[in-house]
Amino acid sequence: MKKFVTTLVVIFVVFIIFVMLGPFYVLNEGEQAVVTRFGKIIKVETAAGLKIKTPMVDHVVKFSKRILSWDGDAQRIPTKENQFIWVDTTARWKITDPAKFYASVTTLQQAYSRLDDVIDSSVRTVISDSPLAEAVRSTNLIKQSEHKEAIQIKADDSASKSMEELLKKTSSTALFDEIKLGREGLSKEMLTAAQKVTPEYGIQLIDIVIRQIRYSDDLTQSVYNRMIKEREQIAEFYRSFGEGKKAEWLGKLDNEKRSILSAAYEKSETLKGNADAIATKIYADAYSKDENFFEFWRSIESYKKTFPNFNKTLSTKMDYFKYLYNPNGK
């Protein structure tokens, strides 16, 4: 009996020591593990639960089964036209083969370093082989939409209507390149290029997304200059259109002025003619009533107008001065 108790005690102590050495480990949901023995992978655990290993011999390395994110640094990359832009990308990935992942990169930090090389290389290759328009636009909607200037067009304003029609015909309308792939298409090309490499690391690359594209300083200034030039062309169009309308209205005003003056002159000449006819009749009636008095009155009126203009008179023996000294004109 004593020997049996001793045996139980020994077994209990051995069990306690075994438990203390840590033969068990827990694999949570969203985790997977690689078990190595003396540096060699002996098994891979992907199901959650309580697991067992050989104490002091086996080593457990856990990795996430969830989708992970990768955020790269913005790169300054030349486009196909050799115009530099800053490209900022992000990606999603996950570990699909823990054994291959452990054998090739071992740690997450090393995995991010490898992804930096692979994704940055694919991004640079695709952007360098693509035009600038493909990187900054995704669709051709901008070519299909009709752009109007921010002017109010009244239904009964013929000048505004003609301005709108002329504005549509101006050469200041931007010509946009046809988009074949666009930003989304380029992202897919980047993903395809990177997916050729990542499986050898036990990694599945889910997607690559161009998060932001910024023009470099020199390209930004070039874009600003082009925008300024386009707006100056439109402004010049408005100025030219305004000058044309000004000349048109001044011409109408001048024609109306001439028409008014012509009508007024015609009316004034008519009135003058009528007045002269009436005056002539009055003079004729007055002359017929008293010829001597009429001649005397006309001579006195003439003296009033002419004498102030004479500095001196050298002779008065003229018929013109016949009423000057004799009221009878003799």
C-alpha positions in Angstrom: 0.0 0.0 0.0 2.8 2.3 0.9 4.5 1.6 -2.4 1.3 2.4 -4.3 1.0 5.8 -2.5 4.6 6.6 -3.3 4.0 5.8 -6.9 0.9 8.1 -7.0 2.9 10.9 -5.4 5.7 10.5 -7.9 3.2 10.5 -10.8 1.5 13.6 -9.3 4.8 15.4 -8.9 5.8 14.5 -12.5 2.4 15.8 -13.7 2.9 19.1 -11.8 6.4 19.5 -13.3 5.0 18.7 -16.7 2.2 21.2 -16.4 4.7 23.8 -15.1 6.8 23.3 -18.1 3.9 24.5 -20.3 2.8 21.7 -22.6 -0.5 23.6 -23.4 -1.2 26.8 -25.3 -4.4 28.5 -26.4 -5.1 29.5 -30.0 -7.7 32.3 -30.1 -10.1 33.1 -32.9 -8.4 35.0 -35.7 -5.0 33.3 -34.9 -2.9 30.6 -36.5 0.3 29.1 -35.3 3.4 27.4 -36.5 5.0 24.8 -34.2 8.8 24.3 -34.6 11.1 21.8 -33.1 14.8 22.6 -33.1 14.1 25.2 -35.9 12.1 22.7 -38.0 8.4 23.2 -38.7 6.6 20.2 -37.5 2.9 21.3 -37.7 0.6 24.2 -38.4 -2.4 25.0 -36.3 -5.3 27.1 -37.8 -8.3 26.1 -35.6 -8.9 27.9 -32.4 -8.8 26.0 -29.1 -6.5 24.4 -26.5 -3.4 22.9 -28.1 -0.6 20.7 -26.8 3.1 20.8 -27.5 6.2 19.1 -26.3 7.6 21.2 -23.4 11.1 22.5 -23.6 11.4 21.3 -27.2 8.6 22.8 -29.3 8.3 26.5 -30.0 5.0 28.1 -31.0 4.8 31.2 -33.2 1.4 32.8 -33.6 0.3 34.9 -36.6 -3.0 36.7 -37.3 -5.5 35.2 -39.7 -7.3 38.5 -40.1 -7.0 40.9 -43.0 -4.1 43.3 -42.3 -3.5 46.7 -43.7 -0.3 48.1 -45.3 0.4 51.8 -45.6 3.3 52.9 -47.7 5.2 56.2 -47.9 4.3 58.6 -50.7 6.6 58.2 -53.7 7.6 60.9 -56.2 7.3 59.0 -59.5 7.6 60.3 -63.1 4.6 59.5 -65.4 4.9 58.4 -69.0 5.3 62.1 -70.0 8.1 62.5 -67.5 5.9 64.7 -65.2 6.5 63.9 -61.5 3.7 63.2 -59.1 3.5 62.1 -55.5 1.6 58.7 -55.2 0.4 57.5 -51.8 -1.0 53.9 -51.8 -2.5 51.5 -49.3 -3.1 47.8 -49.4 -4.8 44.9 -47.7 -3.3 41.5 -47.2 -3.4 38.3 -45.1 -1.3 35.3 -44.2 -2.6 32.3 -46.1 0.3 29.9 -45.6 1.8 30.2 -42.1 4.6 27.6 -42.8 5.8 29.4 -45.9 5.4 32.8 -44.2 7.5 31.7 -41.2 10.1 30.1 -43.4 10.5 33.2 -45.7 9.9 36.3 -43.5 9.4 34.9 -40.0 8.0 38.1 -38.4 5.4 40.7 -39.3 8.0 43.4 -39.3 9.9 41.5 -41.9 6.7 40.9 -43.9 6.0 44.7 -44.0 9.5 45.3 -45.2 9.0 42.8 -48.0 5.7 44.3 -48.9 7.3 47.7 -49.0 9.7 46.5 -51.7 7.1 44.5 -53.7 4.3 47.1 -53.7 6.5 50.1 -54.1 8.1 48.5 -57.1 4.8 47.6 -58.8 3.4 51.1 -58.1 6.5 52.7 -59.6 6.5 50.5 -62.7 2.8 51.0 -63.5 2.8 54.8 -62.9 6.0 55.2 -65.0 4.4 53.4 -67.9 1.1 55.3 -67.7 0.0 58.8 -68.8 -0.7 61.4 -66.2 -4.4 61.5 -67.0 -4.8 57.8 -66.3 -3.4 58.3 -62.8 -5.6 61.3 -61.8 -8.9 60.3 -63.5 -11.0 57.2 -63.3 -13.7 57.9 -66.0 -14.5 59.9 -69.1 -17.5 61.6 -67.5 -15.7 65.0 -67.7 -15.7 64.6 -71.5 -19.4 63.9 -71.6 -20.5 66.6 -69.3 -21.3 70.1 -70.7 -19.5 72.9 -69.0 -21.1 76.3 -68.8 -19.8 79.6 -67.5 -21.3 80.9 -64.3 -23.4 83.5 -66.0 -27.1 84.2 -65.7 -28.9 83.7 -69.0 -32.3 85.4 -69.3 -34.9 83.9 -71.6 -35.6 87.2 -73.3 -32.0 88.5 -73.4 -30.7 88.0 -76.9 -27.3 89.4 -76.0 -26.8 86.8 -73.3 -28.0 84.1 -75.6 -25.5 85.1 -78.3 -22.8 85.2 -75.6 -23.6 81.7 -74.6 -23.5 80.5 -78.2 -20.2 82.2 -78.9 -18.7 80.9 -75.7 -19.5 77.3 -76.7 -17.5 77.9 -80.0 -14.5 79.4 -78.3 -11.2 77.4 -78.4 -10.8 77.9 -74.6 -12.6 74.6 -74.0 -10.2 72.1 -72.5 -9.4 69.0 -74.5 -9.3 65.9 -72.3 -7.5 62.7 -73.1 -9.4 59.5 -73.5 -9.2 57.3 -70.4 -8.6 53.6 -71.0 -7.8 52.3 -67.6 -8.1 55.1 -65.1 -7.0 55.1 -61.5 -8.9 51.9 -60.7 -7.4 50.1 -63.7 -3.9 51.1 -62.7 -4.6 49.8 -59.1 -5.6 46.5 -60.6 -2.4 46.4 -62.7 -0.3 47.1 -59.5 -2.1 44.3 -57.7 -1.6 41.9 -60.6 2.2 42.7 -60.7 2.6 42.4 -56.9 0.5 39.1 -56.6 3.1 37.4 -58.8 5.6 37.7 -55.9 3.7 37.7 -52.6 2.6 34.0 -52.7 6.2 32.9 -52.2 6.0 34.6 -48.8 2.8 32.8 -47.9 0.9 36.1 -48.3 -2.3 36.8 -50.2 -2.4 40.4 -51.4 -6.1 41.4 -51.5 -6.0 44.8 -53.1 -3.9 47.9 -53.7 -5.6 51.3 -53.6 -4.2 54.6 -54.7 -5.1 56.7 -51.7 -3.9 60.1 -52.9 -2.1 61.6 -55.9 -0.5 65.0 -55.6 1.3 67.1 -58.2 4.9 67.9 -57.5 5.8 71.6 -57.0 7.0 72.1 -60.6 4.0 70.3 -62.1 1.6 72.2 -59.7 2.9 75.5 -61.0 2.5 74.3 -64.5 -1.1 73.3 -63.9 -1.8 76.7 -62.2 -0.2 78.5 -65.2 -2.4 76.6 -67.6 -5.5 77.3 -65.5 -4.6 81.0 -65.4 -4.1 81.0 -69.2 -7.5 79.4 -69.8 -9.2 81.9 -67.5 -7.4 84.7 -69.2 -8.6 83.5 -72.6 -12.2 83.4 -71.4 -11.8 86.8 -69.8 -10.4 88.1 -73.1 -13.4 86.6 -74.9 -15.7 88.5 -72.6 -13.8 91.7 -73.1 -13.9 91.3 -76.9 -17.5 90.4 -76.8 -18.2 93.5 -74.6 -16.2 95.7 -76.9 -18.2 94.4 -79.9 -21.5 95.0 -78.1 -20.2 98.5 -77.1 -19.4 99.3 -80.8 -22.7 97.9 -81.8 -24.7 100.0 -79.4 -22.6 103.1 -80.1 -23.3 102.6 -83.8 -27.0 102.3 -83.1 -26.8 105.4 -80.9 -25.0 107.3 -83.6 -27.6 106.2 -86.2 -30.4 107.2 -83.9 -28.7 110.6 -83.2 -28.3 111.3 -86.9 -31.9 110.2 -87.5 -33.2 112.5 -84.8 -31.0 115.4 -85.9 -32.0 114.9 -89.5 -35.7 114.9 -88.6 -35.2 117.9 -86.4 -33.3 119.8 -89.1 -36.0 119.0 -91.6 -38.7 120.2 -89.2 -36.7 123.4 -88.4 -36.1 124.2 -92.0 -39.8 123.7 -92.7 -40.7 126.0 -89.8 -38.1 128.5 -91.0 -39.6 128.4 -94.5 -43.1 128.9 -93.2 -41.9 131.7 -91.0 -40.0 133.4 -93.8 -43.1 133.1 -96.0 -45.3 134.7 -93.3 -42.7 137.4 -92.6 -42.4 138.1 -96.3 -46.1 138.4 -96.6 -46.2 140.7 -93.5 -43.4 142.8 -95.1 -45.2 142.9 -98.4 -48.4 144.0 -96.7 -46.6 146.7 -94.7 -44.7 147.9 -97.8 -47.9 148.1 -99.8 -49.6 150.3 -97.2 -46.8 152.9 -96.8 -43.8 152.4 -99.0 -41.9 155.5 -97.6 -42.3 154.5 -94.0 -41.2 150.9 -94.7 -38.0 152.1 -96.5 -37.3 154.5 -93.7 -37.7 151.8 -91.0 -35.5 149.3 -92.9 -32.7 151.9 -93.2 -32.8 152.8 -89.5 -32.6 149.1 -88.6 -29.6 148.8 -90.9 -27.9 151.8 -89.3 -28.2 150.1 -85.9 -26.4 147.0 -87.1 -23.7 148.6 -89.3 -22.6 151.8 -87.5 -21.2 150.0 -84.4 -18.8 148.2 -86.7 -17.4 151.4 -88.4 -14.4 153.1 -86.8 -14.9 156.2 -88.9 -16.9 157.4 -92.0 -15.0 159.3 -94.6 -17.9 160.3 -96.8 -21.7 160.6 -96.3 -22.4 161.4 -100.0 -24.0 157.9 -100.4 -27.5 157.0 -101.1 -27.2 154.6 -98.1 -27.0 157.6 -95.7 -29.9 159.5 -97.2 -32.0 159.2 -94.0 -29.2 160.1 -91.7 -29.6 163.9 -92.0 -33.0 164.2 -93.7 -36.0 162.2 -92.4 -37.5 162.5 -95.9 -34.5 160.8 -97.4 -33.6 163.6 -99.7 
